[in-house]
Amino acid sequence: MTVNVEQVLEAVTAAGKEVFADNWGTISTYAETEFKKMSQQMVDIAANVAKHEIDASQGYSAEVGKMLMDMQRLSTISVLIAMSAMTMVAAQQALNAMLEIVKNTLGGVIGSIL
């Protein structure tokens, strides 16, 4: 399944709106910018993992993809905390809920690195 940034962004934003519900109006402008960055990173990571699956001399392994996704998670958690005064645990739970929705919606290589 080929996934583009707009598909991921749509899924991430829908999940964010659901998870942040009552607070979405307060954080939406900044969150949407962060979600665009996160979506681009997820698609780039997935594309490189897919390249590696076809030709081991290209892209990077799923293990490296997972490490890069973990780095992206930590970065996004920091932003969520900063923009919403959430605790680390609440931010992690919110991001996990969002990524689970993305994984269930889009699956494929993105699902394998989440």
Phi and psi in degrees as a GROMACS rama.xvg file:
@    title "Ramachandran Plot"
@    xaxis  label "Phi"
@    yaxis  label "Psi"
@TYPE xy
-84.5438  129.17  THR-2
-120.373  135.831  VAL-3
-110.108  169.762  ASN-4
-59.7243  -40.2483  VAL-5
-62.9146  -38.779  GLU-6
-63.2369  -45.82  GLN-7
-65.7306  -45.4437  VAL-8
-59.1542  -42.7061  LEU-9
-60.8793  -44.3377  GLU-10
-67.381  -42.8843  ALA-11
-65.1486  -44.1273  VAL-12
-65.4868  -42.9209  THR-13
-60.7127  -42.7121  ALA-14
-65.3549  -41.4713  ALA-15
-61.1654  -44.2782  GLY-16
-59.7841  -39.6531  LYS-17
-69.0012  -46.7422  GLU-18
-68.612  -41.2615  VAL-19
-90.0333  -10.282  PHE-20
24.9687  -98.3184  ALA-21
-63.2174  -24.3608  ASP-22
-95.0951  -1.21482  ASN-23
-58.5415  -42.5689  TRP-24
-59.1119  -33.8539  GLY-25
-73.99  -36.8358  THR-26
-108.846  -4.1452  ILE-27
-57.5697  -43.8003  SER-28
-60.5712  -50.5993  THR-29
-71.2991  -39.5682  TYR-30
-61.7511  -42.1406  ALA-31
-62.1106  -37.8856  GLU-32
-64.3671  -44.9645  THR-33
-65.2471  -39.6613  GLU-34
-65.452  -33.7294  PHE-35
-63.2154  -45.7272  LYS-36
-61.9952  -46.0064  LYS-37
-62.3819  -42.5753  MET-38
-62.5631  -43.751  SER-39
-61.1181  -44.1347  GLN-40
-62.4449  -43.3438  GLN-41
-61.5074  -43.7894  MET-42
-66.1928  -42.1865  VAL-43
-63.0203  -43.8956  ASP-44
-62.3821  -47.97  ILE-45
-60.9937  -40.927  ALA-46
-63.1978  -40.7316  ALA-47
-69.699  -36.3744  ASN-48
-65.9542  -41.7008  VAL-49
-62.4238  -41.4177  ALA-50
-58.9698  -43.6771  LYS-51
-65.0856  -35.1204  HIS-52
-65.5446  -30.1688  GLU-53
-82.7525  -42.1439  ILE-54
-144.141  110.973  ASP-55
-60.7806  -13.9233  ALA-56
-87.7802  -2.40381  SER-57
-113.702  155.954  GLN-58
58.4673  -147.299  GLY-59
-146.883  160.517  TYR-60
-66.5646  164.58  SER-61
-60.9041  -34.4952  ALA-62
-62.0532  -45.5807  GLU-63
-66.1366  -40.3537  VAL-64
-57.9639  -41.9769  GLY-65
-65.3774  -39.7188  LYS-66
-63.5631  -43.4335  MET-67
-64.5765  -37.7081  LEU-68
-65.9567  -38.3713  MET-69
-61.2009  -40.1199  ASP-70
-63.6373  -41.2987  MET-71
-64.3951  -40.3407  GLN-72
-57.8533  -48.6168  ARG-73
-61.4907  -40.3589  LEU-74
-62.9347  -45.5261  SER-75
-67.055  -38.9777  THR-76
-59.5727  -42.9637  ILE-77
-59.497  -41.5397  SER-78
-67.3982  -43.2824  VAL-79
-60.0421  -41.5055  LEU-80
-63.0794  -45.7016  ILE-81
-64.7074  -38.9065  ALA-82
-87.4274  -12.5748  MET-83
-130.192  2.69015  SER-84
57.124  32.534  ALA-85
-80.2703  160.909  MET-86
-83.467  164.995  THR-87
-57.6724  -43.4217  MET-88
-64.2519  -45.3654  VAL-89
-64.5513  -39.5946  ALA-90
-64.7793  -42.8815  ALA-91
-62.5979  -43.6321  GLN-92
-62.992  -42.2478  GLN-93
-63.7603  -46.5346  ALA-94
-65.0098  -41.7794  LEU-95
-59.0401  -43.1482  ASN-96
-62.7534  -42.1611  ALA-97
-64.6697  -46.0714  MET-98
-68.0581  -31.0487  LEU-99
-65.2929  -40.559  GLU-100
-64.2435  -43.5257  ILE-101
-61.095  -45.8603  VAL-102
-59.9049  -45.655  LYS-103
-69.3413  -30.8606  ASN-104
-78.9294  -43.9751  THR-105
-104.362  -31.9964  LEU-106
53.4653  -138.81  GLY-107
55.8718  -147.844  GLY-108
-63.2335  -35.9254  VAL-109
-59.5992  -42.3133  ILE-110
-60.9241  -33.1543  GLY-111
-75.1047  -21.4043  SER-112
-98.2902  -7.89943  ILE-113
